[in-house]
Amino acid sequence: MKSGPPKNLVTIKGTKDGLTIMMDDRCSFDELKTELQEKIEKDKQVFGHGPEVEVTVDTGYRYVGTSEQEEIISLLKEAESIRIKEFRSEVISREEAERLREEESLTSITRIVRSGQVISVRGDVLLLGDVNPGGAVEATGNVYILGTLKGTARAGLEGNTGAVVCASVMEPTQISVSDVLFYAPDRYEKKQRQRPMFDEPVFAYIEAPDNQISFEKTRLLTQFQNKL
């Protein structure tokens, strides 16, 4: 007589933030589903009908795609008191790896960005040149400009609140980091060609807790990023 698959392929741990369901990454996915269903049916104390509990599903070194996640969610729906908070895995898809590679890369561009032109980059961008009024440079990461910024610079396009805009000469029309905006004051715009806004290179960042754009000397940029 053949013995069934070894048990404890699914381990349930309670934490202060809810439950973590840890799944063995060395067995078949069908074996995991079978044991998970058994535990849902038998362990009434954990999977009962009491107050709603948040659950994190940890799949270890097993990649779980969308279809597999949906199967797990379908099984856990049998326990009405459970709400899945997140899926956690030590591996990622090829598409996700490529996206992360782009996010962590630095794109270097040498040119002048003139009125009506827009440079858009995934990750960080280093522009060797000026951004004229009406021109724009934007990135999902940081924006570094070795030149004069007189147009628009947008950093952290996809919600990166720790991104910065750095320029050798900071005379912007508009700056944004994530969804926080800074517009050059009218009084500054009128005097823009007469006197620089800052007397040395600076970077723009979101200052907490006010959630507004502030400026700091570029020589302090490393210190700022280390704090993040």
C-alpha positions in Angstrom: 0.0 0.0 0.0 1.4 3.4 -1.0 1.7 6.0 1.6 0.3 9.5 1.0 2.4 12.6 0.5 4.3 13.8 3.6 2.4 16.2 5.7 3.4 19.6 7.0 3.8 20.9 3.5 1.6 23.8 4.7 2.6 25.5 7.9 0.4 28.1 9.6 2.0 30.7 11.9 0.3 33.4 13.9 1.9 36.8 14.1 0.8 40.2 15.5 -0.2 41.2 11.9 -2.3 38.1 11.3 -1.5 34.7 9.9 1.3 33.5 7.6 0.8 30.4 5.6 4.2 28.9 4.6 4.2 26.5 1.7 6.9 23.9 1.0 8.7 24.7 -2.2 10.0 21.2 -2.9 6.7 19.4 -3.5 4.2 19.6 -6.3 1.6 22.4 -6.4 -1.2 19.8 -6.3 0.1 18.4 -3.1 0.1 21.8 -1.6 -3.5 22.4 -2.6 -4.6 19.1 -1.2 -3.0 19.7 2.2 -4.2 23.3 2.4 -7.8 22.2 1.7 -7.4 19.5 4.5 -6.2 22.1 7.0 -9.0 24.5 6.1 -11.6 21.7 6.7 -10.0 20.4 9.9 -8.6 23.4 11.8 -11.7 25.2 12.8 -9.8 27.3 15.4 -7.7 29.0 12.8 -10.1 28.9 9.8 -13.4 29.3 11.7 -16.0 32.0 11.2 -14.8 34.5 13.8 -13.3 38.0 13.2 -11.6 38.5 9.8 -7.9 37.6 9.8 -5.3 38.9 7.4 -3.2 36.2 5.8 0.2 36.4 4.1 1.0 33.4 1.8 4.7 32.7 1.7 5.7 30.3 -1.2 9.5 30.4 -0.5 11.5 29.6 -3.6 8.5 28.6 -5.6 7.3 31.0 -8.3 3.5 31.3 -8.1 1.9 32.9 -11.1 -1.5 34.5 -11.4 -3.4 31.3 -12.1 -1.8 29.5 -9.1 -2.6 32.5 -6.9 -6.2 32.4 -8.0 -6.4 28.7 -7.1 -5.1 29.4 -3.6 -7.4 32.4 -3.2 -10.3 30.2 -4.2 -9.5 27.6 -1.6 -9.1 30.1 1.2 -12.5 31.7 0.3 -14.0 28.6 1.9 -12.8 30.1 5.2 -15.0 33.2 5.4 -12.9 34.8 8.1 -9.8 35.0 6.0 -8.6 37.9 3.8 -5.4 37.5 1.8 -3.0 40.4 2.5 -0.2 39.5 0.1 1.7 36.7 -1.6 5.4 36.6 -0.7 8.1 34.7 -2.7 11.8 34.6 -2.9 11.6 34.4 -6.7 10.1 36.7 -9.4 9.1 36.4 -13.0 11.3 37.3 -15.9 9.1 40.3 -16.6 9.4 41.6 -13.0 13.2 41.1 -13.1 13.4 43.1 -16.3 11.3 45.9 -14.7 13.5 46.0 -11.6 16.6 46.1 -13.8 15.2 49.1 -15.6 14.2 50.8 -12.3 17.7 50.4 -10.9 19.5 51.5 -14.1 21.0 54.9 -14.9 20.4 56.3 -18.4 22.9 58.9 -19.5 21.8 61.5 -22.2 23.8 64.3 -23.7 21.7 67.0 -25.3 19.8 70.2 -24.8 16.1 69.7 -24.1 14.3 72.5 -25.9 10.7 73.8 -25.6 8.1 71.2 -26.4 10.6 68.3 -26.0 10.2 65.6 -23.3 12.7 63.0 -22.1 11.1 60.1 -20.3 13.2 57.3 -18.7 12.6 54.3 -16.5 15.0 54.3 -13.6 17.4 57.2 -13.0 18.4 59.7 -15.7 21.6 61.7 -16.0 21.2 64.6 -18.4 24.4 66.3 -19.6 22.9 69.5 -20.9 20.3 72.2 -20.2 16.5 72.0 -19.9 15.1 75.1 -21.5 11.7 76.6 -20.5 9.0 74.5 -22.0 11.2 71.4 -22.0 10.8 68.5 -19.6 12.8 65.6 -18.2 11.0 62.8 -16.3 12.0 59.5 -14.7 10.6 56.8 -12.5 13.7 57.2 -10.4 16.0 60.2 -9.8 16.7 63.1 -12.2 20.2 64.4 -12.3 21.0 67.4 -14.6 24.6 68.5 -15.2 23.4 71.8 -16.6 20.8 74.4 -16.1 17.2 73.4 -15.3 14.8 76.1 -16.5 12.0 73.9 -17.6 10.2 71.0 -15.9 11.7 68.0 -14.1 9.6 65.1 -12.7 11.1 62.4 -10.5 9.5 59.3 -8.9 6.8 59.1 -11.6 5.3 55.9 -10.3 5.1 56.9 -6.6 8.8 56.9 -5.5 8.6 59.5 -2.8 12.3 59.1 -2.0 13.4 60.3 -5.5 15.2 63.6 -6.0 15.8 66.2 -8.8 19.3 67.5 -8.8 20.7 70.3 -11.0 23.9 72.2 -11.3 21.9 75.4 -11.8 18.4 75.2 -10.4 16.0 77.7 -12.1 12.9 75.5 -12.7 9.5 76.4 -14.0 8.1 73.3 -12.3 9.4 70.3 -10.3 7.5 67.3 -9.1 8.6 64.3 -6.9 6.0 61.6 -7.0 2.7 63.6 -6.8 4.1 66.6 -4.9 4.5 69.7 -7.0 6.6 72.8 -6.8 6.0 75.9 -9.0 8.5 78.7 -9.3 7.1 81.8 -7.6 6.0 84.6 -9.9 8.4 87.0 -8.4 11.2 84.6 -9.2 10.1 84.0 -12.8 10.2 87.7 -13.5 13.8 87.9 -12.2 14.9 84.5 -13.5 17.4 85.9 -16.0 18.8 88.4 -13.6 19.7 86.3 -10.6 19.9 82.5 -10.0 17.5 80.9 -7.6 20.4 79.3 -5.7 24.1 80.1 -5.6 25.3 76.5 -5.8 24.0 73.1 -7.1 21.0 71.8 -5.1 18.6 68.9 -5.1 14.8 68.9 -4.6 13.1 66.3 -2.4 9.9 65.7 -0.5 10.3 67.0 3.1 8.3 65.2 5.8 6.0 65.7 7.6 5.0 68.7 5.6 4.9 66.7 2.4 6.2 69.6 0.3 9.2 70.1 -2.1 12.3 71.4 -0.3 15.8 72.1 -1.6 19.2 71.2 -0.1 22.8 71.5 -1.2 24.0 68.7 -3.5 27.0 68.0 -1.4 24.5 66.6 1.2 22.8 64.3 -1.3 24.6 61.2 -0.2 23.8 61.8 3.4 20.1 62.3 2.5 20.0 59.0 0.5 21.7 57.1 3.3 18.9 58.2 5.7 16.4 56.7 3.3 
